[in-house]
Amino acid sequence: MKRRLFLNLSALASFALFIPKSIAKVKSDPIKSNLNRVKKKPVIISTWNHGLAANKAAWEKLETGGTALDAVEAGVRITESDETNRSVGLGGLPDRDGNVTLDACIMNHENECGAVAFLQEIENPISVARKVMEETPHVMIVGIGAQEFALKKGFEKKNLLTEGAKKAWMEWKEKEDKKKPVINHENHDTIGMLAMDKEGNLSGACTTSGWAYKLPGRVGDSPIIGAGLFVDNEVGAACATGMGEAVIRIAGSSSVVELMRQGYSPEEACKIAVKRIQRKHKNLKNLQVGFLALNKDGEVGGYSVYAGFNYALKNDVTDKMIDANYDLEW
């Protein structure tokens, strides 16, 4: 009888190791609990300071009965069309050869998604990505194929290399060391946006002109579903910003969503993903990555490798920037 009792207790102890955090009711750290536990819908969050203007446009969609999908598209289009922004859309810094190439993806609450990569001369790649999602059997179209698709759908060609971006590129070419821009200090790449509408449905969008002065043809995480963006309406949504190569290596945004599925809060999930990136890279110099997440309860959170990552939060009582927690100082 003692041996049977011992075996039963051992089996129960082993089973407990695999109980998800949400079931085990593990107490979480109260990190910024007053900011993160919004529990309001609708709610919108987006990366960086340019997220404030983007959130405003997205909120207007939600207030007039638009879906979360309508909101995220409208929101990031503001940033894409802002020629003073050097890392997204019009005015974005070009690749090594002086060509502005754009990447974007979008995803709705039904796991439908669309993406474009290495798209040139089209101002709003996020809207092209939505067309890919809604009007083709594909998820991603790239390069000249993406441009031809956009033109057939009524988008117009436009020179995206503004005088300011061209000047910066020409000055960079004169530098002997061809210094790579430091992600987070001079290259706030990407706007990622996540939204929950009045129905409680989630959608997300991510768009960028990519790493300034990159090798021609380089594509980062922003248009890759599961890396730069992921949405699961049962659980939550996540997006990423920073060094795209590092995000791709851990399937960053889908990892954050899966961690929330296990019961972690948005900020805890983002932090665990950041820690994973740090473990996977021997050299963390200038390797900045930030994650942003929103769960089905309306809780939000973000976390980054280095200091400096912030995000914009908008709901019916709040419209402000939040500095994300981080691990390292520059």
C-alpha positions in Angstrom: 0.0 0.0 0.0 2.8 2.4 0.8 4.5 1.6 -2.5 1.2 2.3 -4.4 0.7 5.6 -2.5 4.2 6.6 -3.4 3.7 5.9 -7.1 0.4 7.8 -7.1 1.9 10.8 -5.5 4.8 10.7 -7.8 2.5 10.6 -10.8 0.6 13.6 -9.5 3.8 15.5 -9.0 5.0 14.8 -12.5 1.6 15.8 -14.0 1.8 19.2 -12.1 5.0 20.0 -14.0 3.0 20.2 -17.3 0.0 22.2 -16.0 -0.3 25.4 -18.0 0.4 28.5 -16.0 -3.2 29.7 -16.4 -4.5 26.5 -14.7 -1.8 26.3 -12.1 -2.6 29.9 -11.1 1.1 30.8 -10.8 1.3 34.3 -9.3 2.7 36.8 -11.9 4.9 39.7 -11.1 2.9 43.0 -10.9 4.9 44.7 -13.6 3.2 47.9 -14.5 -0.1 46.3 -13.6 -1.8 49.6 -13.6 -0.8 50.3 -17.2 -1.0 46.8 -18.7 -4.3 45.5 -17.3 -6.5 47.8 -19.5 -9.4 45.4 -19.9 -11.2 47.8 -22.1 -12.5 47.3 -25.6 -12.0 48.6 -28.1 -8.2 49.1 -27.6 -5.3 49.9 -29.9 -1.6 49.7 -29.4 1.2 50.5 -31.8 5.0 50.8 -31.8 7.0 53.9 -31.3 6.0 57.6 -31.0 4.5 57.6 -34.5 1.9 55.3 -33.1 0.1 58.2 -31.5 -1.0 59.6 -34.9 -1.6 56.1 -36.3 -3.8 55.2 -33.3 -5.9 58.3 -33.8 -6.8 57.3 -37.4 -7.4 53.7 -36.3 -9.7 54.9 -33.4 -11.8 56.9 -35.9 -12.5 53.7 -37.7 -13.5 51.9 -34.6 -15.7 54.7 -33.4 -17.7 54.7 -36.6 -18.3 50.9 -36.5 -15.3 49.7 -38.4 -13.6 46.4 -37.6 -10.2 45.9 -36.0 -9.0 45.1 -39.5 -10.2 48.4 -40.9 -8.6 50.1 -37.9 -5.1 48.7 -38.3 -5.0 49.3 -42.0 -6.1 52.9 -41.6 -3.8 53.5 -38.7 -0.5 52.3 -40.3 -1.3 54.1 -43.6 -0.8 57.3 -41.7 2.8 56.4 -40.9 3.4 55.0 -44.4 2.4 58.3 -45.9 4.4 60.5 -43.5 7.4 61.6 -45.5 9.2 62.8 -42.3 9.3 59.2 -41.1 12.6 57.6 -42.2 11.7 53.9 -41.6 8.3 53.4 -43.1 6.8 53.9 -46.5 7.2 57.3 -48.2 10.4 58.9 -47.1 11.9 55.7 -45.8 15.6 55.3 -46.0 16.7 53.3 -49.1 18.8 50.2 -49.5 22.5 50.3 -50.4 21.7 51.2 -54.0 19.3 54.0 -53.2 16.0 52.1 -53.8 13.2 52.3 -51.3 11.8 48.8 -50.9 8.8 48.2 -48.6 7.5 45.2 -46.6 4.1 44.8 -44.9 1.6 42.2 -43.7 -1.9 42.2 -42.2 -3.9 39.6 -40.3 -7.5 39.4 -39.2 -9.4 37.5 -36.5 -10.1 34.5 -38.7 -6.4 33.9 -39.3 -6.6 35.2 -42.8 -3.5 37.1 -43.8 -1.7 38.8 -46.6 1.8 40.2 -47.2 4.0 42.0 -49.7 7.8 42.2 -49.7 10.4 44.1 -51.7 7.7 46.3 -53.1 8.8 49.5 -54.8 7.0 52.7 -55.8 3.8 52.0 -54.0 3.0 54.3 -51.1 0.8 52.1 -49.0 2.0 48.5 -49.0 -0.4 47.6 -46.1 -3.4 48.1 -48.4 -1.7 46.0 -51.1 -1.2 43.3 -48.4 -4.9 43.4 -47.6 -5.7 43.0 -51.3 -3.5 39.9 -51.3 -5.4 38.5 -48.3 -8.8 39.2 -49.6 -8.5 38.8 -53.4 -5.9 36.1 -54.0 -5.4 32.5 -52.8 -1.9 33.5 -51.6 -0.4 34.9 -48.4 2.7 36.7 -49.8 3.6 38.3 -53.1 7.1 39.9 -53.6 9.1 42.1 -55.9 8.0 43.0 -59.3 5.1 40.6 -59.0 3.8 42.6 -56.0 4.2 45.8 -57.9 2.3 44.5 -60.9 -0.4 43.2 -58.7 -0.8 46.5 -57.0 -1.0 48.4 -60.3 -3.7 46.1 -61.5 -5.6 46.8 -58.3 -5.6 50.5 -59.0 -2.6 51.6 -56.9 -0.4 54.3 -58.5 3.3 54.4 -58.9 5.1 57.1 -56.8 8.7 58.0 -56.2 9.2 57.2 -52.5 12.8 58.5 -52.2 12.2 62.0 -50.8 14.9 64.7 -50.9 15.6 64.2 -47.2 16.1 60.5 -47.5 18.2 60.8 -50.6 20.5 63.3 -48.9 20.9 61.0 -45.9 21.7 58.1 -48.3 24.3 60.1 -50.2 26.0 61.2 -47.0 26.1 57.6 -45.9 27.8 56.6 -49.1 30.6 59.0 -48.4 31.5 57.4 -45.2 34.5 55.1 -45.5 33.3 52.6 -42.9 29.7 52.5 -44.2 28.5 52.5 -40.6 25.4 50.4 -40.0 22.6 52.4 -38.3 22.0 51.5 -34.7 18.5 50.0 -34.4 16.5 52.0 -31.9 18.7 55.1 -31.9 18.7 56.3 -35.5 16.5 53.8 -37.2 13.1 53.3 -35.6 12.1 50.7 -38.1 8.6 49.5 -38.4 5.2 50.4 -37.2 3.3 47.4 -35.8 -0.3 47.9 -34.7 -2.7 45.6 -32.8 -6.4 46.3 -32.3 -9.4 44.9 -30.6 -12.8 46.1 -31.8 -16.2 46.4 -29.9 -17.0 42.8 -30.8 -13.8 41.6 -29.2 -12.2 40.6 -32.5 -8.4 41.1 -33.0 -6.4 42.2 -36.0 -2.9 43.4 -36.6 -0.7 45.1 -39.2 3.0 45.6 -39.6 4.8 47.8 -42.2 8.3 49.1 -42.8 10.9 50.2 -45.3 13.4 47.9 -43.5 16.9 48.3 -42.4 18.4 51.5 -43.8 21.1 50.9 -46.5 20.5 47.1 -46.4 21.7 44.8 -49.1 19.4 44.9 -52.1 16.8 42.3 -51.7 17.0 42.0 -48.0 13.7 41.2 -46.3 13.2 41.3 -42.5 10.5 40.0 -40.2 7.9 42.6 -40.9 6.0 40.9 -43.8 6.4 37.4 -42.3 3.4 36.0 -40.6 4.5 34.5 -37.3 7.6 36.6 -37.1 6.8 40.3 -37.4 3.1 39.7 -36.7 0.7 37.0 -35.5 -3.0 37.0 -34.5 -5.0 34.3 -32.8 -8.5 35.5 -31.9 -8.8 32.8 -29.2 -5.7 34.1 -27.4 -4.3 37.5 -28.5 -2.0 39.2 -30.9 1.7 40.2 -31.1 4.0 42.2 -33.3 7.7 43.0 -33.3 10.1 45.8 -34.0 13.9 46.0 -34.2 16.4 43.6 -35.7 14.3 41.5 -38.0 16.8 38.7 -38.4 16.7 38.0 -34.7 12.9 38.0 -34.6 12.7 35.5 -37.5 15.1 33.1 -35.8 12.6 32.5 -32.9 9.4 33.0 -34.9 9.0 35.9 -32.5 5.3 37.1 -32.6 3.9 33.6 -32.8 6.0 32.6 -29.8 4.6 35.5 -27.8 1.0 34.5 -28.7 1.7 30.9 -27.7 3.1 32.1 -24.4 -0.1 34.0 -23.8 -2.0 30.8 -24.6 -0.1 29.2 -21.7 -1.4 31.8 -19.4 1.3 34.4 -19.3 0.4 38.1 -19.4 1.3 40.1 -22.5 4.3 41.7 -20.9 5.5 38.4 -19.4 5.2 36.7 -22.8 7.1 39.5 -24.5 9.8 39.3 -21.8 10.2 35.6 -22.3 10.6 36.0 -26.0 13.2 38.7 -25.5 15.1 36.4 -23.2 15.0 33.7 -25.8 16.5 36.0 -28.4 19.3 36.9 -26.0 20.1 33.2 -25.4 20.2 32.5 -29.1 22.7 35.3 -30.0 26.3 35.3 -28.9 26.7 39.0 -29.7 24.0 41.4 -28.5 25.8 44.6 -29.4 23.2 46.9 -31.0 20.8 44.0 -31.3 17.6 45.7 -30.3 14.3 43.9 -30.5 11.0 44.9 -28.9 7.7 42.9 -28.7 4.2 44.3 -28.2 1.2 42.1 -27.3 -2.5 42.4 -26.7 -4.6 39.5 -25.2 -8.3 38.7 -25.4 -8.9 40.4 -22.0 -7.7 43.7 -23.4 -4.4 43.5 -21.4 -1.4 45.0 -23.2 2.3 44.8 -22.7 5.7 45.3 -24.3 9.3 44.4 -23.6 12.7 45.0 -25.3 16.3 43.9 -25.2 17.6 47.5 -24.7 16.1 50.6 -23.2 14.3 53.0 -25.5 11.4 51.0 -26.9 8.0 52.6 -26.3 4.5 52.1 -27.6 1.2 54.1 -28.0 -1.9 52.9 -26.2 -5.4 54.1 -27.1 -8.8 53.2 -25.6 -11.8 55.2 -24.5 -10.1 56.6 -21.4 -6.4 56.6 -22.4 -4.3 58.0 -25.2 -0.6 58.0 -24.3 2.9 56.6 -24.7 4.3 53.9 -22.5 7.9 53.1 -22.0 8.4 49.4 -22.2 10.5 47.5 -19.6 13.8 46.1 -20.9 16.9 44.1 -19.9 19.9 46.1 -21.0 21.2 49.7 -21.1 22.9 51.0 -24.2 
